[in-house]
């Protein structure tokens, strides 16, 4: 019995030492999201996620005239070094160019983890990086349980899978809404300039962005979203009026986007943006699984729908069964009184 107890204790100690060694030798490279002026708030969540892994944390800032962004990144807590690739090539980077830059930095430093917020650009870039490294990518990670163990959604968010990766390099995107943001300032990282030529496989031509004075949908504290129940794009004016009164961002379900009521840059759901505001107001949205996966982490959900059996009411904190064409104008008029 005594020998059995000693063996058990020895195994526990070996596991503890192994876990400590993994954390000690772990190192993470974060791909920064920014607009060449300031860091995107999603990057602050990525730093928090990297801190859960342990070990050294470096950040890669690729852009044009992005020195201020690199300096901002260096002041984030836990950041050891910021690699700044300041070149016109990365002013409006394409996935192939950023992939080449990431691999260049990784080849020089051999990171155990390469991490980025689950943005449109990262979703285009990191699978390429994973393929070149011959490893699997872990997408939309919600929780980091250990250096090699992660929780991510499957079946459109209806189930969570705990995944243990045996790959030498873990390439992952994290869902920013699942991690707290680190406080800015207090860090003492160093900035190192790096250079890299573009891959030369594709070129950025142009972009068309809708301009709005409203808060950014991905980071807004309040969101008002409309669905197919709005019946037309003209009726979305009710959504905009209520959003203006609440100081909220405007979103939409995929059904509303597919019907042409509103642009796809405002789509919320599995194939759109993932949001987790303090207040989410769903107007005329039935609550399809695809939509719920993009907003069910909201702190308070208010649903307005004339169908009492609509699935949206199953996740709503407050539900109003009423005709939205009556309820929304009344709510808009009541706000601020």
C-alpha positions in Angstrom: 0.0 0.0 0.0 2.8 2.4 0.9 4.6 1.7 -2.3 1.3 2.3 -4.2 0.9 5.6 -2.4 4.5 6.6 -3.2 4.0 5.8 -6.9 0.8 7.8 -7.0 2.5 10.8 -5.4 5.4 10.5 -7.8 3.1 10.5 -10.8 1.3 13.6 -9.4 4.6 15.4 -9.0 5.7 14.5 -12.5 2.5 15.8 -13.9 2.9 19.1 -11.9 6.5 19.4 -13.1 5.4 18.7 -16.7 2.7 21.3 -16.6 5.1 23.9 -15.1 7.6 23.1 -17.8 5.0 23.5 -20.5 4.0 26.9 -19.2 7.6 27.9 -18.7 8.6 27.2 -22.3 5.3 28.3 -24.0 5.6 31.4 -26.1 2.8 33.1 -28.1 2.8 35.4 -31.1 -0.3 37.6 -31.3 -1.3 39.1 -34.7 -2.5 42.6 -33.8 -5.7 44.0 -35.3 -5.5 47.8 -36.0 -6.2 50.6 -38.4 -2.7 52.0 -38.6 -3.7 54.5 -35.9 -4.8 52.5 -32.9 -5.2 48.9 -31.8 -8.6 47.3 -32.2 -10.2 46.4 -28.8 -10.3 42.8 -29.9 -6.5 42.7 -29.6 -6.8 43.5 -25.9 -8.9 40.4 -25.6 -6.3 38.4 -27.5 -3.6 39.5 -25.0 -5.8 38.3 -22.1 -6.2 35.0 -23.9 -2.5 34.6 -24.4 -1.9 35.3 -20.7 -4.0 32.1 -20.0 -1.4 30.1 -21.9 1.5 31.4 -20.0 5.1 32.0 -21.1 6.4 34.9 -23.2 4.0 37.0 -25.3 5.1 38.9 -28.4 3.0 40.8 -30.8 3.2 41.4 -34.5 2.1 44.8 -35.9 2.1 45.0 -39.7 0.9 48.2 -41.4 1.9 51.5 -43.0 3.0 54.4 -40.7 2.0 52.2 -37.8 4.7 53.2 -35.4 2.2 54.6 -32.9 0.3 51.3 -32.9 3.5 49.4 -32.1 4.2 51.8 -29.2 0.7 51.4 -27.9 1.1 47.6 -28.1 4.4 47.7 -26.2 2.7 49.3 -23.3 0.1 46.5 -22.9 0.7 44.3 -19.8 2.5 41.1 -20.4 3.9 42.0 -23.8 7.6 41.2 -24.1 8.4 42.4 -27.6 6.5 44.0 -30.5 7.6 43.3 -34.0 6.7 46.3 -36.2 6.7 45.7 -40.0 6.1 49.3 -41.2 5.8 49.2 -45.0 3.4 50.2 -47.7 3.0 46.5 -48.5 1.1 46.1 -45.2 -0.9 49.3 -45.4 -3.9 47.4 -46.8 -2.5 43.9 -46.4 -3.8 40.8 -48.1 -3.8 37.4 -46.5 -0.8 36.1 -48.5 1.4 39.0 -47.4 0.6 38.7 -43.7 1.0 34.9 -43.9 4.5 35.4 -45.2 5.3 37.9 -42.4 4.0 35.7 -39.7 6.0 32.7 -40.9 9.2 34.8 -41.1 8.8 35.9 -37.5 7.9 32.3 -36.4 10.9 30.8 -38.2 13.2 33.1 -36.3 11.6 32.6 -32.8 9.8 29.2 -32.9 6.6 30.0 -31.0 4.5 27.4 -29.4 1.3 29.3 -30.2 0.2 31.8 -32.9 -3.0 33.6 -31.9 -5.3 36.3 -33.3 -8.8 37.6 -32.7 -11.4 35.9 -34.9 -11.7 38.7 -37.4 -12.3 38.5 -41.1 -8.6 39.1 -41.8 -7.4 36.5 -39.3 -9.9 34.0 -40.7 -8.3 34.5 -44.1 -4.7 34.5 -42.9 -4.2 31.9 -40.1 -5.5 28.9 -42.0 -2.7 29.6 -44.5 -0.2 29.7 -41.7 -1.5 26.5 -40.2 -1.3 24.8 -43.6 2.3 25.9 -44.1 3.2 24.6 -40.7 1.3 21.4 -41.3 -0.8 21.7 -38.2 -4.5 22.0 -37.4 -6.1 25.4 -36.7 -8.4 25.9 -33.7 -11.1 28.4 -34.5 -13.3 30.6 -32.3 -11.7 29.5 -29.0 -13.9 30.4 -26.1 -11.7 29.3 -23.2 -8.1 28.2 -22.7 -8.0 25.3 -20.1 -4.3 24.6 -20.5 -1.4 25.1 -22.8 -2.7 22.4 -25.1 -6.4 22.3 -24.2 -9.1 24.6 -25.6 -12.8 25.0 -25.6 -14.5 25.9 -28.9 -18.1 25.9 -30.2 -19.5 23.3 -32.6 -22.9 22.8 -34.3 -23.4 26.6 -34.6 -22.7 27.1 -30.9 -25.2 24.6 -29.7 -22.4 22.4 -28.2 -19.0 23.1 -26.8 -16.0 20.9 -27.6 -12.9 20.6 -25.4 -10.0 20.0 -27.7 -6.5 18.8 -26.8 -4.0 19.6 -29.4 -0.8 17.5 -29.9 0.6 19.8 -32.6 4.0 21.4 -32.0 2.6 24.8 -32.9 -1.0 25.7 -31.9 -2.6 28.1 -34.4 -5.8 29.6 -33.0 -8.3 32.4 -33.3 -10.1 33.5 -30.2 -13.6 34.9 -29.9 -12.9 38.4 -28.4 -16.3 38.5 -26.6 -15.3 35.4 -24.6 -12.3 37.1 -23.0 -11.9 40.2 -20.9 -9.9 43.1 -22.3 -6.5 43.8 -20.6 -6.1 47.3 -19.2 -3.9 49.5 -21.4 -0.7 50.9 -19.9 1.7 49.5 -17.4 3.7 47.3 -19.9 7.3 47.7 -20.8 7.7 45.8 -24.0 10.3 46.7 -26.6 9.6 47.5 -30.2 11.7 45.8 -32.9 11.5 46.9 -36.5 11.3 44.0 -39.1 11.1 44.0 -42.8 9.4 41.6 -45.2 8.6 41.7 -48.9 5.1 40.9 -50.0 4.3 37.5 -51.4 3.4 39.1 -54.7 0.4 36.8 -55.3 -2.4 39.3 -55.0 -2.9 43.0 -54.7 -5.3 45.2 -52.7 -7.5 47.1 -55.2 -10.2 49.0 -53.3 -12.8 48.9 -50.6 -16.2 50.5 -50.0 -17.1 51.2 -46.4 -20.3 52.5 -45.1 -19.7 55.5 -42.8 -21.7 55.9 -39.6 -21.6 58.0 -36.5 -23.0 55.1 -34.5 -20.9 52.8 -32.4 -19.0 50.0 -34.0 -21.2 46.9 -34.1 -18.5 44.5 -32.8 -17.7 46.5 -29.7 -20.9 48.4 -28.9 -22.4 48.3 -25.5 -25.9 48.3 -26.9 -27.2 46.7 -30.1 -30.6 47.0 -31.8 -31.0 44.4 -34.5 -33.8 43.8 -37.0 -34.9 40.6 -38.7 -37.1 39.5 -41.5 -40.1 40.7 -39.6 -39.2 44.2 -40.6 -40.6 43.4 -44.0 -38.6 46.0 -45.9 -35.5 48.1 -45.9 -37.6 51.3 -45.4 -39.0 49.9 -42.2 -35.4 49.6 -40.8 -35.7 53.4 -40.1 -37.6 52.3 -37.0 -34.5 50.4 -35.9 -32.2 53.3 -36.6 -34.5 55.7 -34.7 -34.5 53.5 -31.6 -30.7 52.9 -31.9 -30.1 56.7 -32.0 -32.2 57.2 -28.9 -30.2 54.4 -27.1 -26.8 55.3 -28.4 -26.7 51.9 -29.9 -25.2 50.1 -32.9 -27.5 48.6 -35.5 -27.4 44.9 -36.6 -29.5 42.5 -38.5 -30.2 38.8 -38.9 -29.0 36.9 -42.0 -32.6 36.6 -43.2 -32.9 40.4 -43.3 -29.6 40.7 -45.1 -30.5 38.0 -47.6 -33.8 39.8 -48.3 -31.8 43.0 -49.1 -33.2 45.0 -46.2 -29.7 46.0 -45.0 -26.0 45.5 -45.9 -24.1 42.4 -44.9 -21.6 44.4 -42.9 -24.2 44.6 -40.2 -25.1 40.8 -40.2 -24.9 39.1 -36.8 -24.6 35.4 -36.5 -22.5 32.4 -37.4 -21.5 33.8 -40.8 -21.5 37.4 -39.6 -20.3 39.3 -36.6 -20.3 37.9 -33.0 -21.4 40.4 -30.4 -21.8 40.4 -26.7 -23.2 43.8 -25.6 -24.7 44.7 -22.3 -28.1 45.1 -24.0 -29.2 43.4 -27.2 -32.7 44.3 -28.6 -33.9 41.8 -31.2 -36.8 43.1 -33.2 -38.7 40.8 -35.6 -36.0 38.1 -35.3 -37.3 34.6 -35.0 -34.1 33.3 -33.3 -32.6 30.8 -35.8 -29.6 28.8 -34.5 -27.4 30.7 -37.0 -28.3 34.0 -35.5 -28.3 32.9 -31.8 -24.7 31.8 -32.1 -23.6 35.4 -32.8 -25.5 37.1 -29.9 -26.5 34.7 -27.2 -23.6 35.8 -24.9 -25.2 39.3 -24.6 -25.7 40.3 -21.0 -29.4 41.2 -21.4 -31.5 40.2 -24.3 -34.8 41.9 -25.1 -36.9 40.3 -27.8 -39.9 41.8 -29.6 -41.9 39.4 -31.8 -45.6 38.8 -32.5 -45.1 35.0 -32.5 -45.1 33.7 -28.9 -43.4 30.5 -30.0 -40.4 32.2 -31.6 -37.1 30.5 -30.5 -35.7 33.9 -29.6 -37.8 33.9 -26.5 -36.0 30.9 -25.2 -32.8 32.9 -24.7 -34.4 36.3 -24.0 -34.3 37.9 -20.6 -37.2 40.1 -21.4 -39.8 39.2 -24.1 -42.6 41.3 -25.6 -45.2 39.5 -27.7 -46.5 42.3 -29.8 -46.6 43.8 -33.3 -43.2 45.4 -33.7 -44.7 48.2 -35.9 -46.6 49.3 -32.8 -44.1 48.4 -30.1 -40.9 49.9 -31.5 -42.3 53.4 -32.1 -43.8 53.4 -28.7 -40.4 52.3 -27.1 -38.6 55.0 -29.1 -41.0 57.7 -27.9 -40.7 56.5 -24.3 -36.9 56.5 -24.3 -35.6 59.6 -22.6 -38.9 60.6 -21.0 
